């Protein structure tokens, strides 16, 4: 193959491979390809303009009509051509994510100028700030925006919009949110809070609030427990606990906002206006027990007890309501010039329907006590004490208490309060006077005591006389009873003797019967035991005999089996070894087992001429005798 052919084939194969490897570079350079990932957006910066308008309008930083600079239009995920790198700079930006429980506050860096006096830019149609071009073309204003971003993911052009993530507004249970807006009209003259505006979803739609004429500053409307998408640049929320009216109380509302209402107190009441609900002033209808979302900046609630209320003029005692904590024991001076102290308790009642009048007249319950009850009761008892001596005052305590109840009740009715009762407690006269009275009383009591003791002595004499008579009568009765008792004892002795005799007879008979039964039982026991012993002996003998018989048979069979086995063994050994050899073997086994000496302790030998033959024979004979004696032992005598 020629070189030109090789080059041609390399070009045909190499160019496609090179294109596959460098396709991104080729597409980017020659076709201006930009691929935006699915979780990103492309922020475009145009470096220059080949044809058309080059510069942005005065005061603008974002391009909307193809000018050079930051482009308002972003690139959504996808593929784009004709974005050559020498003319366009594309930066990938992640989606803006607003987490759950948060909101996004938007600050626009470009747009129209805010209106004079405004601090927030109004909402425009821009797809939740995802279309910056629409934001600018629709008149969006730069700066902080009234619109917010709720939880979710957004394609935000961060060249124009800066996002600040903050918490939602959460109002806890049993609480109320007091709202102060930072944008809106000025509050009307003579008012301290903005009037209630409808249709803004609890201040969550700032634009609706402003379009409908909402006021800047403290608001009459409050928000209850819950979570709210509220723009903190538009409104601040202060948490307050709900106003709770306890049981046995009513709450009289004093409103500092609202229009001037018609006076409902009537012509006879000249101590302030009482108006209807939602008007400025004291409301004619009090609040019953419960919890209420009261805006404490524009309303005040005064608690008025509707049950009987006890007030103590006593230094050492005070009720739980603490209205009498500053009251003390009343000091008075009598007609005869003595100074003494007395404790007083006053019970009053204020009906729920009269509570607004009491508050309109005095402002609160403490003022009622200090301005009416304290001077009225104190002066009454001081005046009353000056008309009588101390002794007379002490003696007429009940009457003076009734008189005080009537007098104080008539006075309190003028203030729409009912006096239920007036009670006089401890009265502490001067010590010297009390000593004189005590001595006098002691003397009187001693006289009474002496008279009583004298009458007691007379009574005692009569009692002793009657006692003596009673003692004699007691002896007579005792003697009569003694005779009767002796007779009863004799009868009891006779009956006891008869019973004893019968008891002895019955015991003897029972003992005899018992002895008979015991003898019969013993004899039966002996007979049964003897019979059982005889049967046991018989069975034992039979078992022993059977045991001996079985043992003998087994031993015989054993001996027979052993004999047969030995005979069979000897027979086989004789056949294998020969009779003589077998005999010699058995002789040697016997010699070994019995430890028989074969050689004498002293061996006498001779020459080899056969002279010792007799001696050798003698030795052999002796050996045979010993073997014969070993094999056939003689029985002992």
ZAPA-72854 format. One line per field, with one value per residue (C-alpha): chain; x, y, z; residue in three letters. Coordinates in steps of 0.1 Angstrom, whole numbers, plus 5000, padded with zeros to 4 digits. Layout:
REM residues N
chaine c(A  ...);
east c(X  ...);
north c(Y  ...);
up c(Z  ...);
residu c(ALA  ...);
//
This chain:
REM residues 637
chaine c(A  A  A  A  A  A  A  A  A  A  A  A  A  A  A  A  A  A  A  A  A  A  A  A  A  A  A  A  A  A  A  A  A  A  A  A  A  A  A  A  A  A  A  A  A  A  A  A  A  A  A  A  A  A  A  A  A  A  A  A  A  A  A  A  A  A  A  A  A  A  A  A  A  A  A  A  A  A  A  A  A  A  A  A  A  A  A  A  A  A  A  A  A  A  A  A  A  A  A  A  A  A  A  A  A  A  A  A  A  A  A  A  A  A  A  A  A  A  A  A  A  A  A  A  A  A  A  A  A  A  A  A  A  A  A  A  A  A  A  A  A  A  A  A  A  A  A  A  A  A  A  A  A  A  A  A  A  A  A  A  A  A  A  A  A  A  A  A  A  A  A  A  A  A  A  A  A  A  A  A  A  A  A  A  A  A  A  A  A  A  A  A  A  A  A  A  A  A  A  A  A  A  A  A  A  A  A  A  A  A  A  A  A  A  A  A  A  A  A  A  A  A  A  A  A  A  A  A  A  A  A  A  A  A  A  A  A  A  A  A  A  A  A  A  A  A  A  A  A  A  A  A  A  A  A  A  A  A  A  A  A  A  A  A  A  A  A  A  A  A  A  A  A  A  A  A  A  A  A  A  A  A  A  A  A  A  A  A  A  A  A  A  A  A  A  A  A  A  A  A  A  A  A  A  A  A  A  A  A  A  A  A  A  A  A  A  A  A  A  A  A  A  A  A  A  A  A  A  A  A  A  A  A  A  A  A  A  A  A  A  A  A  A  A  A  A  A  A  A  A  A  A  A  A  A  A  A  A  A  A  A  A  A  A  A  A  A  A  A  A  A  A  A  A  A  A  A  A  A  A  A  A  A  A  A  A  A  A  A  A  A  A  A  A  A  A  A  A  A  A  A  A  A  A  A  A  A  A  A  A  A  A  A  A  A  A  A  A  A  A  A  A  A  A  A  A  A  A  A  A  A  A  A  A  A  A  A  A  A  A  A  A  A  A  A  A  A  A  A  A  A  A  A  A  A  A  A  A  A  A  A  A  A  A  A  A  A  A  A  A  A  A  A  A  A  A  A  A  A  A  A  A  A  A  A  A  A  A  A  A  A  A  A  A  A  A  A  A  A  A  A  A  A  A  A  A  A  A  A  A  A  A  A  A  A  A  A  A  A  A  A  A  A  A  A  A  A  A  A  A  A  A  A  A  A  A  A  A  A  A  A  A  A  A  A  A  A  A  A  A  A  A  A  A  A  A  A  A  A  A  A  A  A  A  A  A  A  A  A  A  A  A  A  A  A  A  A  A  A  A  A  A  A  A  A  A  A  A  A  A  A  A  A  A  A  A  A  A  A  A  A  A  A  A  A  A  A  A  A  A  A  A  A  A  A  A  A  A  A  A  A  A  A  A  A  A  A  A  A  A  A  A  A  A  A  A  A);
east c(5000  5013  5019  4992  4966  4977  4973  4939  4927  4941  4922  4890  4892  4910  4888  4856  4874  4889  4855  4840  4867  4866  4829  4823  4852  4842  4805  4814  4839  4822  4785  4785  4769  4760  4744  4727  4724  4689  4697  4712  4704  4727  4735  4746  4770  4773  4808  4800  4775  4783  4753  4728  4727  4759  4754  4728  4703  4714  4711  4705  4727  4707  4703  4668  4671  4704  4728  4762  4764  4745  4715  4681  4671  4686  4691  4669  4682  4687  4709  4716  4735  4752  4766  4802  4826  4843  4810  4791  4801  4777  4779  4760  4740  4721  4684  4674  4658  4635  4633  4601  4592  4612  4605  4626  4630  4640  4662  4663  4695  4680  4646  4627  4632  4609  4582  4589  4583  4581  4605  4593  4589  4555  4547  4549  4541  4574  4567  4579  4611  4621  4616  4639  4632  4594  4602  4621  4597  4566  4579  4596  4614  4648  4653  4634  4603  4569  4565  4581  4591  4574  4591  4602  4628  4632  4653  4666  4689  4713  4728  4697  4680  4696  4676  4676  4661  4644  4619  4581  4562  4549  4523  4522  4490  4473  4491  4482  4504  4504  4513  4532  4535  4565  4548  4515  4496  4501  4476  4447  4449  4436  4442  4470  4466  4456  4420  4413  4418  4401  4415  4452  4452  4465  4492  4506  4497  4514  4504  4467  4471  4487  4463  4433  4447  4464  4481  4517  4524  4505  4475  4442  4440  4459  4468  4461  4481  4495  4522  4523  4542  4547  4574  4594  4605  4568  4555  4569  4550  4551  4538  4516  4497  4459  4438  4422  4391  4389  4357  4336  4350  4341  4364  4355  4371  4385  4393  4417  4408  4376  4351  4332  4301  4268  4268  4247  4250  4219  4213  4217  4253  4276  4310  4320  4307  4299  4297  4290  4314  4342  4339  4364  4357  4344  4323  4289  4291  4318  4336  4327  4351  4373  4403  4403  4428  4431  4456  4469  4484  4449  4427  4428  4408  4399  4389  4358  4348  4311  4310  4309  4341  4354  4376  4394  4403  4428  4466  4471  4447  4443  4423  4437  4426  4449  4425  4427  4465  4468  4439  4447  4429  4407  4417  4388  4382  4353  4331  4349  4383  4396  4414  4410  4413  4387  4388  4361  4352  4330  4314  4304  4289  4292  4267  4281  4258  4271  4308  4312  4298  4322  4352  4340  4337  4368  4391  4398  4389  4418  4405  4370  4386  4408  4383  4351  4352  4382  4370  4333  4339  4367  4348  4316  4331  4351  4319  4300  4326  4325  4288  4293  4315  4338  4318  4286  4303  4313  4279  4260  4283  4255  4233  4262  4270  4235  4235  4268  4255  4225  4244  4273  4249  4230  4263  4276  4244  4253  4285  4267  4280  4259  4269  4261  4272  4294  4311  4329  4358  4381  4377  4408  4399  4426  4446  4438  4401  4402  4420  4392  4365  4383  4387  4350  4340  4363  4346  4312  4321  4336  4304  4285  4311  4306  4268  4272  4295  4271  4243  4266  4273  4236  4231  4261  4246  4213  4233  4253  4221  4206  4239  4238  4203  4213  4243  4221  4196  4225  4234  4198  4197  4231  4219  4188  4208  4233  4205  4193  4228  4234  4203  4214  4249  4234  4212  4242  4263  4236  4234  4271  4274  4247  4266  4299  4284  4270  4302  4322  4298  4300  4338  4341  4318  4338  4371  4359  4347  4380  4400  4379  4385  4422  4426  4406  4427  4460  4450  4441  4473  4494  4475  4480  4517  4523  4505  4525  4558  4550  4543  4575  4596  4580  4586  4622  4630  4616  4636  4668  4663  4657  4688  4710  4696  4702  4737  4747  4735  4754  4786  4784  4779  4808  4831  4820  4826  4861  4869  4858  4878  4910  4906  4902  4933  4954  4943  4954  4987  4996  4988  5009  5039  5039  5032  5067  5073  5040  5048  5082  5065  5040  5067  5088  5057  5050  5086  5084  5051  5061  5097  5112  5150  5164  5201  5212  5228  5261  5269  5294  5310  5336  5356  5343  5349  5314  5323  5296  5267  5251  5252  5236  5208  5202  5198  5174  5153  5152  5141  5113  5101  5099  5079  5056  5051  5044  5019  5002  5002  4993  4964  4972  4964);
north c(5000  5034  5062  5084  5056  5054  5091  5090  5062  5080  5111  5093  5075  5101  5131  5115  5102  5136  5152  5128  5135  5173  5178  5201  5223  5223  5230  5257  5275  5271  5270  5289  5259  5262  5234  5244  5215  5207  5220  5253  5284  5304  5340  5358  5387  5402  5416  5437  5444  5440  5459  5481  5499  5494  5513  5508  5537  5560  5545  5509  5479  5452  5449  5441  5451  5434  5460  5450  5441  5419  5404  5404  5372  5340  5307  5279  5243  5232  5236  5270  5279  5311  5320  5323  5327  5357  5376  5360  5349  5323  5316  5287  5295  5270  5274  5296  5273  5287  5260  5251  5275  5303  5331  5350  5387  5403  5433  5445  5462  5477  5492  5524  5548  5545  5571  5599  5588  5551  5526  5495  5488  5476  5442  5438  5408  5390  5353  5356  5374  5346  5369  5398  5413  5414  5429  5458  5463  5463  5491  5472  5494  5490  5484  5463  5446  5442  5408  5378  5344  5314  5280  5264  5265  5295  5305  5338  5361  5370  5398  5419  5402  5396  5371  5371  5341  5347  5329  5330  5348  5323  5334  5308  5295  5318  5347  5376  5394  5432  5446  5478  5485  5504  5515  5532  5564  5585  5578  5603  5632  5623  5586  5564  5534  5526  5516  5480  5473  5442  5419  5417  5382  5393  5416  5388  5408  5441  5454  5448  5465  5496  5497  5498  5527  5510  5532  5532  5525  5507  5488  5481  5447  5419  5384  5352  5320  5305  5309  5338  5347  5383  5406  5419  5449  5457  5449  5441  5418  5419  5389  5395  5371  5370  5389  5365  5375  5352  5335  5357  5388  5410  5430  5466  5478  5513  5519  5546  5544  5547  5573  5593  5573  5582  5583  5554  5562  5583  5618  5610  5598  5628  5612  5602  5588  5551  5541  5511  5485  5496  5533  5554  5554  5530  5502  5497  5460  5443  5412  5380  5353  5340  5348  5377  5389  5424  5449  5463  5494  5506  5491  5486  5461  5467  5437  5441  5413  5404  5383  5397  5415  5417  5447  5446  5476  5455  5457  5420  5408  5413  5395  5378  5406  5430  5459  5464  5460  5497  5497  5496  5494  5524  5546  5565  5588  5583  5610  5606  5612  5576  5566  5530  5509  5487  5464  5466  5444  5458  5435  5451  5438  5453  5439  5432  5458  5485  5477  5501  5530  5522  5522  5553  5571  5559  5544  5513  5494  5507  5543  5532  5519  5549  5576  5563  5533  5543  5578  5568  5540  5556  5589  5571  5551  5581  5602  5574  5569  5606  5603  5576  5566  5537  5514  5524  5518  5483  5475  5487  5470  5451  5482  5503  5475  5476  5514  5513  5488  5510  5543  5529  5511  5543  5561  5533  5532  5567  5552  5522  5499  5478  5475  5439  5440  5459  5439  5452  5430  5435  5465  5474  5499  5517  5494  5514  5513  5477  5470  5489  5470  5438  5443  5453  5422  5400  5413  5407  5373  5366  5376  5353  5326  5329  5327  5297  5281  5287  5271  5243  5236  5234  5211  5190  5186  5173  5150  5135  5128  5110  5093  5078  5065  5050  5033  5016  5005  4991  4968  4955  4947  4930  4907  4897  4889  4869  4845  4841  4834  4807  4788  4789  4776  4747  4736  4739  4716  4689  4690  4689  4657  4639  4649  4637  4602  4598  4609  4582  4555  4564  4566  4531  4516  4534  4521  4485  4487  4502  4474  4447  4463  4467  4430  4418  4440  4428  4391  4397  4415  4386  4361  4381  4386  4349  4340  4366  4353  4316  4326  4347  4317  4294  4317  4323  4286  4280  4309  4296  4261  4274  4296  4265  4244  4270  4278  4241  4235  4266  4255  4220  4233  4256  4227  4206  4233  4240  4202  4198  4228  4215  4180  4194  4216  4187  4165  4191  4197  4160  4157  4187  4180  4142  4125  4127  4163  4174  4154  4171  4205  4201  4188  4220  4242  4225  4230  4267  4272  4254  4267  4232  4230  4208  4211  4203  4229  4208  4189  4159  4150  4124  4114  4105  4068  4061  4057  4082  4064  4052  4087  4101  4075  4083  4120  4113  4091  4118  4143  4121  4116  4153  4158  4130  4145  4179  4166  4143  4160  4139  4150  4164  4145);
up c(5000  4991  5016  5001  5007  5043  5048  5031  5054  5085  5075  5068  5102  5123  5115  5128  5159  5166  5162  5186  5212  5207  5199  5229  5220  5183  5190  5215  5192  5158  5168  5202  5219  5256  5276  5308  5333  5346  5382  5370  5352  5330  5338  5306  5303  5268  5262  5232  5204  5168  5155  5173  5207  5226  5260  5287  5295  5323  5358  5345  5351  5334  5296  5283  5246  5236  5250  5263  5300  5324  5306  5323  5304  5319  5303  5316  5316  5280  5248  5232  5201  5189  5223  5212  5241  5227  5228  5257  5292  5306  5344  5358  5389  5412  5418  5447  5473  5501  5528  5545  5574  5557  5533  5509  5510  5477  5471  5435  5423  5392  5382  5385  5414  5445  5450  5474  5510  5501  5515  5497  5460  5449  5433  5395  5373  5369  5377  5413  5403  5379  5348  5354  5319  5327  5361  5345  5315  5338  5360  5388  5413  5428  5465  5490  5476  5492  5475  5491  5480  5497  5502  5469  5442  5419  5388  5401  5382  5411  5390  5397  5427  5461  5482  5520  5537  5570  5593  5590  5617  5642  5669  5697  5713  5739  5724  5701  5676  5677  5643  5634  5597  5583  5550  5543  5549  5579  5608  5610  5635  5669  5664  5678  5655  5619  5612  5602  5565  5549  5522  5529  5546  5580  5566  5543  5512  5517  5483  5489  5523  5507  5477  5500  5520  5549  5575  5586  5623  5651  5638  5655  5639  5656  5644  5663  5668  5636  5610  5585  5554  5566  5552  5581  5560  5558  5593  5628  5651  5689  5709  5739  5761  5755  5780  5804  5824  5855  5867  5890  5872  5842  5821  5814  5782  5778  5742  5731  5694  5673  5666  5692  5702  5717  5755  5769  5806  5808  5820  5857  5853  5849  5855  5820  5788  5784  5747  5726  5713  5689  5699  5719  5756  5782  5766  5781  5776  5797  5788  5806  5818  5791  5769  5744  5718  5731  5716  5748  5731  5721  5747  5785  5804  5841  5861  5883  5908  5905  5937  5972  5980  6015  6026  6060  6081  6100  6101  6104  6077  6040  6013  5982  5959  5977  5974  6011  6015  6024  6049  6086  6120  6126  6157  6173  6204  6227  6243  6276  6259  6256  6224  6212  6181  6163  6133  6106  6076  6048  6023  5989  5957  5922  5896  5861  5846  5870  5865  5835  5855  5884  5861  5843  5876  5893  5866  5886  5917  5938  5933  5945  5978  5984  5973  5987  6010  6031  6040  6043  6068  6087  6093  6102  6131  6143  6144  6160  6188  6198  6207  6234  6263  6258  6280  6262  6228  6239  6252  6221  6196  6178  6174  6161  6136  6122  6121  6102  6077  6068  6067  6046  6023  6015  6007  5984  5964  5951  5936  5919  5946  5970  6006  6016  6053  6078  6105  6136  6146  6176  6198  6219  6246  6267  6290  6322  6315  6307  6341  6360  6341  6347  6384  6387  6368  6389  6421  6407  6396  6431  6447  6425  6432  6470  6467  6445  6470  6499  6479  6471  6508  6515  6487  6499  6534  6519  6497  6526  6545  6516  6510  6545  6541  6508  6524  6551  6524  6505  6535  6538  6501  6504  6533  6514  6484  6506  6517  6482  6471  6498  6487  6452  6462  6481  6452  6429  6453  6452  6415  6412  6434  6414  6382  6396  6405  6370  6355  6375  6365  6328  6329  6344  6318  6291  6305  6305  6269  6259  6276  6258  6225  6231  6240  6210  6187  6202  6197  6161  6156  6169  6148  6116  6123  6129  6097  6077  6093  6083  6047  6046  6058  6033  6004  6015  6017  5982  5968  5985  5971  5936  5939  5949  5921  5895  5908  5908  5872  5861  5878  5864  5829  5834  5846  5817  5792  5806  5806  5770  5760  5778  5763  5729  5734  5747  5718  5693  5711  5712  5675  5667  5690  5696  5729  5743  5734  5749  5781  5784  5777  5805  5829  5822  5827  5860  5871  5862  5879  5911  5912  5916  5917  5889  5898  5934  5955  5955  5924  5929  5896  5885  5855  5822  5827  5838  5874  5885  5868  5899  5914  5883  5884  5921  5913  5885  5907  5934  5908  5896  5932  5938  5906  5916  5950  5935  5910  5936  5969  6000  6020  6054  6085);
residu c(UNK  UNK  UNK  UNK  UNK  UNK  UNK  UNK  UNK  UNK  UNK  UNK  UNK  UNK  UNK  UNK  UNK  UNK  UNK  UNK  UNK  UNK  UNK  UNK  UNK  UNK  UNK  UNK  UNK  UNK  UNK  UNK  UNK  UNK  UNK  UNK  UNK  UNK  UNK  UNK  UNK  UNK  UNK  UNK  UNK  UNK  UNK  UNK  UNK  UNK  UNK  UNK  UNK  UNK  UNK  UNK  UNK  UNK  UNK  UNK  UNK  UNK  UNK  UNK  UNK  UNK  UNK  UNK  UNK  UNK  UNK  UNK  UNK  UNK  UNK  UNK  UNK  UNK  UNK  UNK  UNK  UNK  UNK  UNK  UNK  UNK  UNK  UNK  UNK  UNK  UNK  UNK  UNK  UNK  UNK  UNK  UNK  UNK  UNK  UNK  UNK  UNK  UNK  UNK  UNK  UNK  UNK  UNK  UNK  UNK  UNK  UNK  UNK  UNK  UNK  UNK  UNK  UNK  UNK  UNK  UNK  UNK  UNK  UNK  UNK  UNK  UNK  UNK  UNK  UNK  UNK  UNK  UNK  UNK  UNK  UNK  UNK  UNK  UNK  UNK  UNK  UNK  UNK  UNK  UNK  UNK  UNK  UNK  UNK  UNK  UNK  UNK  UNK  UNK  UNK  UNK  UNK  UNK  UNK  UNK  UNK  UNK  UNK  UNK  UNK  UNK  UNK  UNK  UNK  UNK  UNK  UNK  UNK  UNK  UNK  UNK  UNK  UNK  UNK  UNK  UNK  UNK  UNK  UNK  UNK  UNK  UNK  UNK  UNK  UNK  UNK  UNK  UNK  UNK  UNK  UNK  UNK  UNK  UNK  UNK  UNK  UNK  UNK  UNK  UNK  UNK  UNK  UNK  UNK  UNK  UNK  UNK  UNK  UNK  UNK  UNK  UNK  UNK  UNK  UNK  UNK  UNK  UNK  UNK  UNK  UNK  UNK  UNK  UNK  UNK  UNK  UNK  UNK  UNK  UNK  UNK  UNK  UNK  UNK  UNK  UNK  UNK  UNK  UNK  UNK  UNK  UNK  UNK  UNK  UNK  UNK  UNK  UNK  UNK  UNK  UNK  UNK  UNK  UNK  UNK  UNK  UNK  UNK  UNK  UNK  UNK  UNK  UNK  UNK  UNK  UNK  UNK  UNK  UNK  UNK  UNK  UNK  UNK  UNK  UNK  UNK  UNK  UNK  UNK  UNK  UNK  UNK  UNK  UNK  UNK  UNK  UNK  UNK  UNK  UNK  UNK  UNK  UNK  UNK  UNK  UNK  UNK  UNK  UNK  UNK  UNK  UNK  UNK  UNK  UNK  UNK  UNK  UNK  UNK  UNK  UNK  UNK  UNK  UNK  UNK  UNK  UNK  UNK  UNK  UNK  UNK  UNK  UNK  UNK  UNK  UNK  UNK  UNK  UNK  UNK  UNK  UNK  UNK  UNK  UNK  UNK  UNK  UNK  UNK  UNK  UNK  UNK  UNK  UNK  UNK  UNK  UNK  UNK  UNK  UNK  UNK  UNK  UNK  UNK  UNK  UNK  UNK  UNK  UNK  UNK  UNK  UNK  UNK  UNK  UNK  UNK  UNK  UNK  UNK  UNK  UNK  UNK  UNK  UNK  UNK  UNK  UNK  UNK  UNK  UNK  UNK  UNK  UNK  UNK  UNK  UNK  UNK  UNK  UNK  UNK  UNK  UNK  UNK  UNK  UNK  UNK  UNK  UNK  UNK  UNK  UNK  UNK  UNK  UNK  UNK  UNK  UNK  UNK  UNK  UNK  UNK  UNK  UNK  UNK  UNK  UNK  UNK  UNK  UNK  UNK  UNK  UNK  UNK  UNK  UNK  UNK  UNK  UNK  UNK  UNK  UNK  UNK  UNK  UNK  UNK  UNK  UNK  UNK  UNK  UNK  UNK  UNK  UNK  UNK  UNK  UNK  UNK  UNK  UNK  UNK  UNK  UNK  UNK  UNK  UNK  UNK  UNK  UNK  UNK  UNK  UNK  UNK  UNK  UNK  UNK  UNK  UNK  UNK  UNK  UNK  UNK  UNK  UNK  UNK  UNK  UNK  UNK  UNK  UNK  UNK  UNK  UNK  UNK  UNK  UNK  UNK  UNK  UNK  UNK  UNK  UNK  UNK  UNK  UNK  UNK  UNK  UNK  UNK  UNK  UNK  UNK  UNK  UNK  UNK  UNK  UNK  UNK  UNK  UNK  UNK  UNK  UNK  UNK  UNK  UNK  UNK  UNK  UNK  UNK  UNK  UNK  UNK  UNK  UNK  UNK  UNK  UNK  UNK  UNK  UNK  UNK  UNK  UNK  UNK  UNK  UNK  UNK  UNK  UNK  UNK  UNK  UNK  UNK  UNK  UNK  UNK  UNK  UNK  UNK  UNK  UNK  UNK  UNK  UNK  UNK  UNK  UNK  UNK  UNK  UNK  UNK  UNK  UNK  UNK  UNK  UNK  UNK  UNK  UNK  UNK  UNK  UNK  UNK  UNK  UNK  UNK  UNK  UNK  UNK  UNK  UNK  UNK  UNK  UNK  UNK  UNK  UNK  UNK  UNK  UNK  UNK  UNK  UNK  UNK  UNK  UNK  UNK  UNK  UNK  UNK  UNK  UNK  UNK  UNK  UNK  UNK  UNK  UNK  UNK  UNK  UNK  UNK  UNK  UNK  UNK  UNK  UNK  UNK  UNK  UNK  UNK  UNK  UNK  UNK  UNK  UNK  UNK  UNK  UNK  UNK  UNK  UNK);
//
